[in-house]
């Protein structure tokens, strides 16, 4: 089975079957039937792609309410450390983080369910990051948590004094502020 469960409910690693030959390789990066047979029923409506250089840290982002998003993320070129923080009050992993290395080489994908903050940091010289979303982007519904929140103790696998972070992400509140706003 190409699916690996994580300790977080609904957070699933997908490891596609690779068919290498003398020409290179082939694999199905997404097949709706495969996911449905595994009990994952969702329809993706938007694809996004970002290219970044070493040390770029994007996140931690999420959307709320009717515009909450699940994401299926993967790396087309390079390597990232992908991180999620569980924001679901009723989850046994509420307030905890999970990280996984995704790369063009390992071809792993991560299904991030609705209700999780998501971010990643680029570990290679460059990386192309691709993700499918099950809901459309809505600026009015976006939220986020500071990547360096001391209460979360996220190990990004990189010296945080060396990361490149957007001003928008530096202005995000800490996790405690998220909890109080609920």
KEBA-701936 format. One record per residue: x negated, y, z negated of N, C-alpha, C, O, CB in turn. Coordinates in steps of 0.02 Angstrom, whole numbers, plus 50000, padded with zeros to 5 digits. Glycine has a CB too. Example, Ala and Ser with C-alpha at 12.3 -4.5 7.8 and 13.67 -1.06 7.14 Angstrom:
<sites>
493404971649610493854977549610493404983549610492884983449577494354977649548/493584988849646493164994749643493555000249606493305005749598492964997049714/
</sites>
This chain:
<sites>
499584994150000500005000050000499555006250000499085006549961500485000049939/499705011050042499275016950047499395022149992499085027549993499355020050114/499845020749945500025025649894499715023749827499725018049806500785026149887/499435028749794499135027849728499485032549680499495038649691498355029049729/499765029749627500105033949578499575037149532499055034249519500615029849537/499735043049509499315046549460499685046349393500255044149390499165053949482/499375048649339499725048949275500295054049274500685054149226499235050549220/500335058249325500845063449328501445060949369501345058949426500565070049358/502055060949341502635058749379502715062449445502725068649446503265059549337/502765058749500502885061749565502265064149602502295065549661503345067349559/501695064549567501065066649598500745060349627500525055949590500585070349547/500715059949693500515053749727499925055149774499905060049810501105050749766/499435050549772498875050749819499045046049877499255040449867498195048649785/498955048549938499065044549997498385043250030498015047950045499555048050048/498225036850039497595034950072497775031450137497935025450137497165030250025/497745035050193497955032150256497495026550279496905026450262497995037450310/497765022150318497365016750347497005019550409497325022250454497815010550366/496345018850409495925021650463495745016050511495565010550491495285025050433/495795017550575495615012850627495005015550665495075019150714496215011650676/494395013650642493795016150676493615011550735493765005650735493205016550627/493305014550785493025010650840492445014650870492255019850843493565008950895/492185012350926491605015650956491745022850979491285026750990491355011651014/492385024650986492575031351008492645036250950492635042250960493225031051046/492705033550890492825037750831493315034250784493165028850759493105044550852/493885037250773494385034150729495075036750748495155041550786494245035650654/495585033250721496285035150728496625033650662496465028750629496635031350788/497095037950642497535036350586498165040550590498165045950620497175037550518/498705038050560499325041850555499265046250494499235043850437499955037150550/499245052750504499185057250447499855058250413499885059850353498915064050470/500405057250449501065057550419501545053450460501575054150522501305064850413/501935049250427502465045450458503045045350408503005042350355502225038050476/503575048750425504145049450379504405042650356504585041950297504695053350412/504425037850400504675031150382504245028050327504505024950281504695026550445/503585028750332503135025950282503275028950213503305025350164502395027250301/503375035450211503515038750147504205036650120504285035450061503485046350155/504695036250164505365034250142505375027150115505705025750065505865034850200/504995022650147504945015750122504625015450053504745010750016504545011450171/504225020550036503915020949970504365024649920504175025749863503235024449975/504955026649943505435030049899505365037549897505685040849855505375027349832/504945040449940504855047749941505275050549998505125049650056504095049649949/505815053849979506285056550027506235064150028506465067449981507005054350012/505935066850079505905074150086505805075850158505545071950198505345077150042/506015081750174505945084250242505495090450239505645095150203506635085850276/504965090350278504505095950279504745101050331504975099250385503785093750295/504695107550313504955112850356504425117850377504555122050420505515116350321/503835117550347503315122550362502635119450353502505115950304503395128750316/502185120650401501485118550396501055124750389501175129750421501265114350458/500545124350345500085129850334499365127250339499235121350326500205133150265/498915131550359498215129650365497785135550345497935141250363498045127350437/497245134250307496785139550286496075137150296495915131350285496915141450212/495645141750316494935140450322494575144850272494725150850268494665141650396/494115141950234493765145650182493035143450179492855138150204494115144850114/492625147550147491925145950138491795143450067492225143950023491485152150153/491185140850056490995138049990491155143049934491015149049940490245136249989/491455140449882491595144549823492255148249824492455151149773491065149349814/492605148149880493265151449881493745147249839493795141149848493545152249954/494075150549793494565147249749495235150549762495325156649754494355147749674/495715146449782496395148849796496865145749745496885139649737496615147149870/497245149949711497735147249664497645150249595497225154649582497675139649659/498045147849553498535142449554499215145349571499455149849536498555138649486/499535142849624500155145749650500745140849644500655134749642500055147749723/501335143749642501955139749645502525144449665502455150549666502105136449575/503095141449681503715145149693504245142349646504215136449627503945144549768/504725146549628505225144649579505925144649609506045146949665505205149449520/506395141849570507095141949587507255138349651506955133149666507325149049592/507715141049688507945137849750507405137449803507465133649851508545141549778/506865141249795506315141249844505705137349820505175137749850506115148349859/505785133449766505225129249743505005124749801505395122949844505435124849681/504365123049801504085119149856503715112949831503365113149780503605123549898/503805107549868503345101849863502865102549921503045105349973503735094849865/502245100149913501745100749965501385094149975501265090449927501235106349947/501225092650037500795087050053500155090150081500155093050135501135082050106/499605089550043498995093150059498435088450080498395082650058498765097349999/497995090950125497415087150146496885091850174497025097750187497615081850199/496285089250184495735093150210495555090550279495445084550289495125092850163/495515095050328495345093250396494595093550408494315089850449495705097850445/494255098050372493525098950379493255100850310493545105050276493345104450432/492705097750290492385099550227492675095850167492955090450174492435106850217/492595099050108492815095850046493045101149997492755106549992492245091650015/493575099549960493825103849907493965099749844494035093649847494475107549930/493985103249788494275100349728494975103249725495065109249718493855101849663/495475098949729496175100849728496425099949657496305094749626496595096649779/496785105049631497005104949561497735106749557497975111349591496575109749518/498095103149514498795104849499498875105449424498525102249385499285099549528/499345109749404499535110349334500285109149331500675112149367499345117549304/500485104549287501185102649282501565107849242501415109149184501265095649249/502065110949274502475116149243503175113649226503595117549204502515122249288/503295107249236503965104449224504055103149149503725098749120504075097849264/504485107049117504595106649045504755099549021504555097648965505145111249024/505105095749062505325089049041504825083549058504955077649045505985087549073/504255085249086503755080249106503285078749047503105083249010503355082649167/503085072449039502615070848986501925073948997501525074248951502545063248981/501805076349057501165079449073501215087149077500765090349104500905076749139/501755089949049501845097249049501235100649020500995098848966502485099149010/500985105649056500415109549032499735106249043499225109049023500495110848960/499725100449075499095097049089498905098049162499325099749204499155089449073/498265097049177498025097849245497755091249271497555086849233497495103349250/497745090749337497485084849372497075087449431497285091949466498055079949395/496485084549441496065086549497495835080549537495735075149510495475090449472/495755081549602495525076349647495125079549704495295084949729496125072149675/494595076149724494205078549782494555076049845494675070049854493465076049778/494705080749888494985079149954494465081350005494175086749999495675082749965/494365077150055493865079050106494055076250174494485071850180493165076450086/493725078950225493815076350292493565069150295493825065150333493445080650344/493075067650254492785060950253493255055850221493375050450250492125060950218/493525057350162493945052250128494665052250153495035047350141493945053550053/494885057450187495545057950219496135057050171496695056050192495595052850273/495995057450107496535057050058496995063050064496795068450084496255056549986/497625061850045498115067150042498435066949973498445061749941498655066450099/498695072649951499015072949887499715075849895499795081249924498595077249837/500205072349870500895074849870501005078349803501005075249750501415069049880/501095084849807501195089049748501945090449742502225094049784500785095749752/502275087649692502995088749687503175095849665502745099549641503305083849638/503795097649674504045104149651503925104549576503955099549540504805105049668/503795110649553503695111649481502975111349458502845111049398504095106649443/502515111349506501805111349488501465117349519501605119349576501465104749511/500995120349481500565125449509500005121849546499775116549524500285130349453/499775124749601499285121449644498735126249664498855132149676499635118549707/498125123549668497565127549691496995122949712497015116949701497335132449638/496485125949741495885122049760495285126649766495345132649775495995118349827/494695123549759494065127049768493665123349821493645117249821493675127649701/493335127049865492945124149919492255122149893491895126349866492885129049979/492075115849902491435113149879490915112649935490315112149921491535106449847/491135112549997490695111950055490555118950084490835123850060491005107150109/490135119350135489985125750166490615129350190490695135350180489495124850224/491055125550223491705127950243492205122250234492015116450227491695130550318/492835124050234493355118950230493975121550265494145127450261493525117050157/494315117050300494975118450328495465114350289495425108250285495015116850406/495945117850259496435114850215497115115250249497305120550275496445118450145/497475109750249498115109350284498645106850236498515102250196498065104650347/499245109750239499775107150196500465108250227500605113250259499745110450128/500875103150215501575103150235501985105150175501845103050119501785096050263/502505109150185502945111350131503655109250145503885109150202502895119050121/504015107550092504715105550101505195111350093505805110350094504895100050051/504935117450085505355123350081504955129250109504335129050110505595124750007/505295134350131504965140050161504645144550108504875144750051505455143950203/504125148050128503805152850084504285158650069504635160950114503145155550115/504285160850006504695166549986504295170749936504175168549880505375164249955/504095176549957503715181049913504105182549848503805183049795503555187649949/504765183149854505175184749795505185179049743505355180249686505885186149817/504985173049764505015167249719504315164649700504255159349669505405161749751/503795168349719503125165849705502915167449634503115172449604502625168649754/502495162949608502205163849541501505160949541501275158149591502645160549487/501175161749486500505159149481500235159349411500515162649367500045162749527/499675155949402499325155549338498585156749352498325154549403499435148549302/498255160349307497535161449315497155154849318497275150349279497275165749256/496695154449365496295148449376495825146949318495645141249306495885149249440/495635152149280495155151449226495475151849157495135153649108494615156649233/496105150249153496465150549089496115146049038496065139949049497205148349098/495875148848983495505144748935495945139348901495685134248879495215149148882/496605140448897497025135448865497105129148908497265123848882497715138348851/496985129748974497045123949018496395120049024496405114049038497285126249087/495835123349014495165120149017495065116249081494835110549079495085115548957/495225119249138495135115849203494395115649220494045120749218495545119549258/494155109749238493475108949261493485109149337493655104149370493155102249235/493325114849365493345115849438492745112749473492725112649534493385123249453/492265110149436491685106949468491205111849499490795109949541491925102049519/491255118149481490835123449510490755128949458491205129949416491155126149577/490205132449460490085138049415490595143649431490585146449486489355140649421/491035145149384491565150049397491305157149409491665161349436492055150049340/490685158449388490405165049403490235165749477490085171249501489785166349359/490235160249513490065160249584490665159849630490585159949691489605154449598/491275159349603491865158449646492085165149676491965170449648492435155349606/492415164549733492695170249769493455169649762493755164849786492465170449845/493745174549729494455174249713494795180649737494525186149728494565173249636/495375180149766495755185949789495975190149729496115187549675496385183749831/496005196749740496235201349687496915199149661497055199449601496265208649714/497345196949706498015194649688497985188949637498375188749590498405192349751/497515184349648497455178549602497125180549536497275177649484497045173049635/496685185549537496385188049476496895191549431496795191949370495805192749491/497435193949461497955197449423498495192749396498955195049362498275202749467/498445186349411498955181649388498935180949311498405181749281498855174749420/499505179549280499525178749207499225172049185499145167449226500235179449181/499075171649121498855165349092499445160749080500025162949081498465166549026/499315154449070499835149349060500315151149004500915150149010499515142649046/500065153948949500485155848893501025160748914501595160348890500075158948839/500865165348959501365170148984501885166549026502475168349023501025175749027/501685161449063502165157549102502655154049056503255154049069501805152349146/502405151149002502835147548955503335152248923503915150348913502415144148901/503135158348906503575163148874504115165848920504645167848897503185168748846/503975165848986504455168649034505005163749051505485165649086504095170749097/504955157649029505455152549046506085153449005506555149549012505175145449035/
</sites>
